[in-house]
Amino acid sequence: MTHRTPLATLSGAAWDDFGLIDSGDGYKFERYGPYRFIRPEPQALWAPALEEWDGDARFVPASDEDGGGRWEYDRDVPREGWPLVWDDVTFNAHCTPFRHLGFFPDMVPVWQWLRSKINGLDGAQFLNLFGYTGVGSLALAKSGANVVHVDASKKAVAQARENAVLSGMADAPIRWIIDDAVKFTAREVRRGRRYDAILLDPPKFGRGPDGEMWRLEEHLPGLIADCAKLLDDQSRCLFLTVYAVRMSALALREMLAQAFAEHGGTIEAGELAIVEEVRGLELPTAIWARWSK
């Protein structure tokens, strides 16, 4: 029997190489290392604190609202990217066609929590599904985990490998796998594999390397059910984050509660947020749910 807790907010603070400076009027003003960026943010429903934002570049969204758009540069920003450091991990930031900068800074509380759960567990087996450019995989590998990093994008996995080199972790115990997350997880179940911790950060919509279709509302419950089969009585946790969907954290919590009914442990859920530097305001970014034992 699992135990549910009330909804909670996980808020990430600024660090040397990143900060949410200000937000409002549907935009956010951020710093990534030495550069400043202005990006759309529909949840910034309030007025900004600062009268003017002096950014190096601004993302202008496409009119069809499909997530595309273009960057407009007021100053020179390295198109090949520039290095950032979080804790003991180094990685490249760069302006992508999808408005983000090659990693998701609101995931910091997630990485910290996962590290705390595997702390002291020698050779922990960690599965990172939809692992993208690998910052989370590197963070867990730095903490002693054996990592399986799965993403359908060859380009993303190549960038993750480059980030491993930047962090001095080219030989770290990480398996870099280009595959559809649903198919890979189902094969791991058939193989009888087990993990100590799993992280899922799925998109709302996507395609696998062979054209497999991913629709979050349709495919997530089945994927979570398979993930539960990869965890046993000795496993520590699963963390799920979900972005840009019309879905409640309560729905995620109840889905996990059903999938992990036989595992026992605790089910938690809530929102991710980033704390604004100017006035301490919390900008919501995603919803999450997690199981731990």
QUIBELDA-V920823 format. One record per backbone hydrogen bond with DSSP energy under -1.0 kcal/mol. CO is the residue of the C=O (numbers start at 1). NH is the residue of the N-H. E is the energy in kcal/mol with one decimal. If there is no record, write none. Layout:
# QUIBELDA-V920823
{{CO,NH,E} {CO,NH,E}}
This chain:
# QUIBELDA-V920823
{{3,267,-3.2} {8,271,-1.8} {10,273,-2.2} {12,275,-2.8} {15,18,-1.5} {17,33,-1.8} {18,15,-2.5} {19,31,-2.5} {20,277,-3.4} {21,278,-1.6} {22,29,-2.9} {24,27,-1.2} {26,41,-2.9} {27,24,-2.7} {28,39,-2.3} {29,21,-1.7} {29,22,-1.6} {30,37,-2.6} {31,19,-1.5} {32,35,-1.5} {35,32,-2.6} {36,56,-2.8} {36,57,-1.2} {37,30,-2.6} {38,59,-2.4} {39,28,-2.4} {41,44,-2.0} {43,45,-1.9} {44,26,-2.5} {46,25,-3.0} {56,74,-2.4} {56,75,-1.7} {57,38,-2.0} {58,72,-3.1} {60,70,-2.3} {62,65,-1.1} {68,62,-2.3} {70,60,-3.5} {72,58,-2.5} {78,81,-1.2} {82,93,-2.9} {84,91,-2.3} {86,89,-2.6} {89,86,-2.7} {91,84,-3.1} {93,82,-2.0} {96,99,-1.2} {100,96,-2.1} {101,94,-1.3} {104,107,-2.1} {105,108,-1.5} {107,111,-2.5} {108,112,-2.5} {109,113,-2.0} {110,114,-2.6} {111,115,-2.4} {112,116,-2.0} {113,117,-1.7} {114,118,-1.6} {118,121,-2.5} {121,124,-1.2} {124,146,-3.6} {125,196,-2.6} {125,197,-1.7} {126,148,-2.6} {127,199,-2.7} {128,150,-2.7} {129,201,-1.2} {131,134,-1.8} {134,138,-2.6} {135,139,-2.4} {136,140,-2.1} {137,141,-2.4} {138,142,-2.5} {140,145,-2.1} {141,144,-1.8} {146,126,-2.9} {147,175,-2.7} {148,128,-3.0} {149,177,-3.0} {150,131,-2.6} {151,179,-1.0} {153,157,-2.1} {154,158,-2.3} {155,159,-2.2} {156,160,-2.2} {157,161,-2.3} {158,162,-1.9} {159,163,-2.3} {160,164,-1.9} {161,165,-1.8} {162,166,-2.3} {163,167,-1.8} {164,169,-3.7} {165,168,-1.7} {169,172,-1.7} {172,174,-2.6} {173,147,-2.5} {175,149,-2.9} {177,151,-2.1} {180,184,-2.8} {181,185,-2.4} {182,186,-2.1} {183,187,-2.1} {184,188,-2.3} {185,189,-2.0} {186,190,-2.0} {187,191,-2.0} {188,193,-2.2} {189,192,-1.2} {196,236,-2.9} {196,237,-1.7} {197,127,-2.3} {198,239,-2.5} {199,129,-2.7} {200,241,-2.2} {204,216,-2.3} {206,214,-2.9} {208,211,-1.8} {212,208,-2.4} {214,206,-1.9} {215,219,-3.0} {216,220,-2.5} {219,223,-1.9} {220,224,-2.7} {221,225,-2.2} {222,226,-1.9} {223,227,-2.4} {224,228,-2.3} {227,230,-1.2} {228,231,-1.0} {230,195,-2.8} {232,235,-1.4} {236,293,-2.1} {237,198,-1.3} {238,291,-2.4} {239,200,-2.7} {240,289,-2.2} {242,287,-2.5} {245,247,-1.6} {248,252,-1.5} {249,253,-2.5} {250,254,-2.4} {251,255,-2.0} {252,256,-2.4} {253,257,-2.4} {254,258,-1.9} {255,259,-2.2} {256,260,-2.5} {258,261,-1.2} {260,263,-1.2} {265,3,-2.3} {266,292,-1.9} {267,5,-1.7} {268,290,-2.7} {269,8,-1.9} {270,288,-2.4} {271,10,-2.8} {272,285,-2.6} {272,286,-1.0} {273,12,-2.7} {274,283,-2.8} {276,280,-1.5} {281,276,-3.6} {283,274,-2.0} {286,272,-2.7} {287,242,-2.8} {288,270,-2.2} {289,240,-2.9} {290,268,-2.5} {291,238,-2.3} {292,266,-2.8}}
